[in-house]
Amino acid sequence: QVQLVESGGGLVQAGGSLRLSCAHSGHTFGAYAMGWFRQALGKEREFVAAVNWNGGSTHYLDSVKGRFTISRDNAKNTVYLQMNSLRAEDTAVYLCAATLEWWSDLRQSGVYDYWGQGTQVTVSS
């Protein structure tokens, strides 16, 4: 069973930066594609970014392109989300997710098999 644990959230002023981390407990981390999603209060879960098994392919929500960067370190079983130029509308609980279906549309939450508990990101304006 895979466990995902996010960290790095917090309170930041608009224009600031945060780096989220997600630690994967499994021994086959390199086999998984990884994604970041977010859910704001009262809203549906939303895709943010995804990366394939070796970091060679990434996908982003249009509104975060140029501001957020997803990356992974397979030696550390960890995926990261570097968030720059944060805006108030980025406020949400951020969750990481893992899937073995690297060929699927990684923007769809339904393809992911494992989810973390989430970390809160609050951007003050």
C-alpha positions in Angstrom: 0.0 0.0 0.0 1.3 3.4 -1.0 1.2 6.3 1.4 1.6 9.9 0.3 2.5 12.7 2.8 2.4 16.3 1.8 4.3 19.1 3.5 5.3 22.7 2.9 2.0 24.5 3.0 1.4 27.7 5.0 0.4 31.3 4.9 2.1 33.6 2.4 1.5 37.1 1.1 0.5 37.5 -2.5 3.5 37.5 -4.8 5.4 35.1 -2.5 6.6 31.6 -3.0 6.1 28.2 -1.4 7.5 24.7 -2.2 5.3 21.8 -1.5 6.7 18.3 -1.1 5.1 14.9 -1.3 6.8 11.8 0.1 5.9 8.5 -1.4 6.3 5.5 0.8 6.5 2.8 -1.8 9.6 1.0 -3.2 8.6 1.6 -6.8 8.2 5.3 -6.8 9.8 5.6 -10.2 6.9 3.6 -11.8 4.3 6.1 -10.8 3.2 9.3 -12.5 2.4 12.0 -9.9 0.0 14.8 -9.8 -0.9 17.8 -7.7 -4.5 18.8 -7.3 -6.2 21.5 -5.1 -9.5 22.1 -3.6 -10.7 25.5 -2.4 -13.4 25.8 0.2 -16.8 25.1 -1.4 -15.3 24.3 -4.8 -14.5 21.1 -6.7 -11.1 19.5 -6.8 -9.0 21.0 -9.5 -6.0 19.6 -11.4 -2.8 21.7 -10.9 0.1 19.8 -12.4 1.4 16.4 -13.2 4.7 14.7 -14.1 5.4 11.4 -15.7 7.6 8.7 -14.2 11.0 10.2 -15.1 10.1 13.9 -15.1 10.4 14.1 -18.8 6.8 15.2 -19.4 4.8 17.7 -17.4 1.3 19.2 -17.6 -0.1 22.3 -16.0 -3.4 24.1 -15.3 -3.4 27.1 -17.6 -3.6 29.6 -14.8 -0.5 28.3 -13.1 1.7 28.0 -16.2 4.9 30.1 -15.8 4.3 30.3 -12.0 4.3 26.7 -10.8 6.9 24.0 -11.5 6.4 20.3 -10.8 9.5 18.1 -10.4 10.5 14.8 -8.9 13.5 13.2 -7.3 13.2 9.4 -7.7 16.2 8.8 -5.4 14.3 10.5 -2.6 10.8 9.2 -3.5 9.5 12.7 -3.5 7.6 15.0 -5.9 7.7 18.8 -5.5 5.6 21.7 -6.5 7.4 25.0 -6.6 4.9 27.8 -6.5 5.9 31.4 -7.3 4.0 34.6 -7.7 1.2 33.3 -5.6 -2.2 34.9 -5.8 -5.2 34.9 -3.5 -7.0 32.6 -5.8 -4.3 29.9 -5.3 -5.6 29.5 -1.7 -6.7 25.8 -1.3 -5.8 22.5 0.2 -3.2 21.0 -2.1 -3.1 17.2 -2.5 -0.7 15.0 -4.3 -1.7 11.8 -6.0 0.0 8.8 -7.6 -1.0 6.5 -10.5 0.6 3.6 -12.4 -1.4 4.6 -15.5 1.2 6.9 -16.9 -0.4 6.6 -20.4 -3.7 8.1 -19.2 -4.8 11.7 -19.1 -3.0 12.8 -15.9 -5.3 15.8 -15.6 -8.2 13.6 -14.6 -8.5 12.8 -10.9 -10.1 9.5 -11.7 -6.9 7.9 -13.0 -5.1 8.3 -9.7 -5.0 5.3 -7.2 -3.5 7.0 -4.2 -4.0 10.3 -2.5 -2.4 12.2 0.3 -4.2 14.1 3.1 -3.4 17.5 1.7 -1.6 20.6 2.9 -3.2 24.0 3.3 -1.9 26.9 1.3 -3.3 30.3 2.1 -2.3 33.4 0.1 -3.2 36.8 1.7 -3.9 39.7 -0.6 
